[in-house]
Amino acid sequence: MKDPSPRNAARPPAAQGPGHAADKTRFLLGNVLETSRELSGVVQPAKIMDTFLLMVMGPLGIGCGMVALASAEGRQQTLACRGLAPGEVQDLRGRLGAILTHFHATPERYQSLTPHPLLASPASGGGEPCVLPHMKYVIAWKVEQDYQGLLAIGDRFDGTSLGQDDLDFLSDFTASLVSSLTRALVTQNIQQLNAELEKQNDCLEKALAEAKATRRDLDKRVFHLKSLHELTSELSPVVNIDDLINAYLLMMMGTFGIGQGLILLHDRANKTVRKASRGFVGKINTLTSEEAEKLLFQCFDVSENRSLAPMSINRLTSTEVLAQAGWETKGAKGFMLVLDESFMGLLVLGPSISGDCLHPAEIETLGTYTSTFLVFLKNARFLETVQALNESLSQRNYELERTIADLTEARDKITMLERAKSHIKQVIQGERERLNRATPLDFLFLAIFSVVFGVLFNLASPNRIPLLPPAAFRPASALIEVEQARQLLSESGAVLVDARPKEFFAHRRIPGAVNLPSPLFEIVYLMKFNNLDPERPIIVYGRHISKLYDEEVAHMLRQRNHERVFILAGGLPAWEGMSYPLEP
């Protein structure tokens, strides 16, 4: 593009010669054509206005000029100036809205109804405000009814006024400007619309992607809800703990597409270990109760919440403790399960078959599944406890029935013996009457008969009296002196047992002693000594000259596998002789 500045632009042909008018017209039309070509490739309104102003002022030899364009509401304003001082340009920008409003408020004066704008001089109307004091010519126009434009120029450098040909050239030039601005504004609007459409398209694509993600999330949630329903339906009829953990492990591995799974449950009260595993390599099947206890406490140290709250699930922050136990746990997730303080477990799930780890949402869903599993596990354990109690009660009922049958049989024998006794009494009565006339041989016969009958009766009676005391056939119990017994009670937590009948125990006893008479041994033992540690020492006292209560009770305790059973030497009198306290 040529530089069309006022100093370097081509000048119209000189006025000498007869062909001056035709040459000037041809020159000006050539400039219009060149300007149209130059402006056709420009789409920025400011650049179009600046280029137009240069190409108009050069051919006409004008020293100053301005082109203004503003939207109807005044939000967008563009100004191009040439030949004006900076202060004048600044002043012009400040009054640009008022100037455009003035010239467009009287369209019949400054605008024509034809496609070409009408040129007018602000000084011709008298009293009209000048754009600038040295501006002489003004053209106002509209672009697409949305924009207002204004062209203002001064006189030539040589001070001469513009002729009619110059004014026609200026009108044609302005028409090209309006056309170029119209095209540029339309192009600009199209670009803005395209940008807005692209932005909206991006928003729609983003919304579509979010909708797809939401749909996938909803599908996944629906799938997990169905899986939870299937889990509930699958585990509801299962009452055996081993079957329950196997069914749950298989369902979790299938739901999340996992190739490795492990469940370990440890009953600390009964010291039993239950386990189920799929795909794990390690010594899971040979794990003892002590090893399971140690492993669970190590897992507790690396759990997130470090809590043993009942019915809780704690995620493990590391699975290195499992690797130390000899299990391959690369990429696995571990969870500590707490049913209560006496029943805890471990759930370990490896990575998915595709190699991906569980996502946070899947871990949250797994927690929901596991909470449901703990409820079923609690019910199964309760049912197992009830079944064990029923079996124990059934065994006791059987023993009671046997006892009742033995008592009934003994009662029948006693009835028979009482009848025999009555018959023998009658015989003896008759014999006694005969004794009045009896001989010494009769007395001898009667004595032998009485001894034989007494022995037979004693053998047949359930409450028979042994011919020799049972203690004569038992090994002697270990004796312990009073001082040693007192020291054992204070240091080793020994149990002190009073073997005398209840009446003697209520009358006087050693503080802290437990009354365990031999006739009530079975009942009292079940109530107070059934859970006693067999290694705990037991000290027994209580005897009379005619009855060794302490020996009998000590013998019964040894039969119950209590090895450390001692008899207090000297019994209660020896304790009292040492001035030790008594009750009550």
Sequence and secondary structure as in RCSB ss.txt:
>XXXX:A:sequence
MKDPSPRNAARPPAAQGPGHAADKTRFLLGNVLETSRELSGVVQPAKIMDTFLLMVMGPLGIGCGMVALASAEGR
QQTLACRGLAPGEVQDLRGRLGAILTHFHATPERYQSLTPHPLLASPASGGGEPCVLPHMKYVIAWKVEQDYQGL
LAIGDRFDGTSLGQDDLDFLSDFTASLVSSLTRALVTQNIQQLNAELEKQNDCLEKALAEAKATRRDLDKRVFHL
KSLHELTSELSPVVNIDDLINAYLLMMMGTFGIGQGLILLHDRANKTVRKASRGFVGKINTLTSEEAEKLLFQCF
DVSENRSLAPMSINRLTSTEVLAQAGWETKGAKGFMLVLDESFMGLLVLGPSISGDCLHPAEIETLGTYTSTFLV
FLKNARFLETVQALNESLSQRNYELERTIADLTEARDKITMLERAKSHIKQVIQGERERLNRATPLDFLFLAIFS
VVFGVLFNLASPNRIPLLPPAAFRPASALIEVEQARQLLSESGAVLVDARPKEFFAHRRIPGAVNLPSPLFEIVY
LMKFNNLDPERPIIVYGRHISKLYDEEVAHMLRQRNHERVFILAGGLPAWEGMSYPLEP
>XXXX:A:secstr
     TTTS     S STTHHHHHHHHHHHHHHHHHHHHHT   HHHHHHHHHHHHHHHHTBS EEEEEEETTSS
 EEEEEES  HHHHHHHHHTHHHHHHHHHH HHHH  SSSS   B TTTSSS   SSTT  EEEEEEETTTEEEE
EEE  BTTS    HHHHHHHHHHHHHHHHHHHHHHHHHHHHHHHHHHHHHHHHHHHHHHHHHHHHHHHHHHHHHH
HHHHHHHHHHTT   HHHHHHHHHHHHHHHHTBS EEEEEEETTTTEEEEEEES  SSGGG  HHHHHHHHHHHH
HTBSS    TTEEEEBS  HHHHHTT   TT EEEEEEEETTEEEEEEE  BTTS    HHHHHHHHHHHHHHHH
HHHHHHHHHHHHHHHHHHHHHHHHHHHHHHHHHHHHHHHHHHHHHHHHHHHHHHHHHHHHTT  HHHHHHHHHHH
HHHHHHHHHH TT   SS GGGGS   EEE HHHHHHHHHHS  EEEE S HHHHHHSB TT EE  GGGHHHHH
HHHTTT  TTS EEEE   SS  HHHHHHHHHHHTT   EEEETTHHHHHHHTT   B 
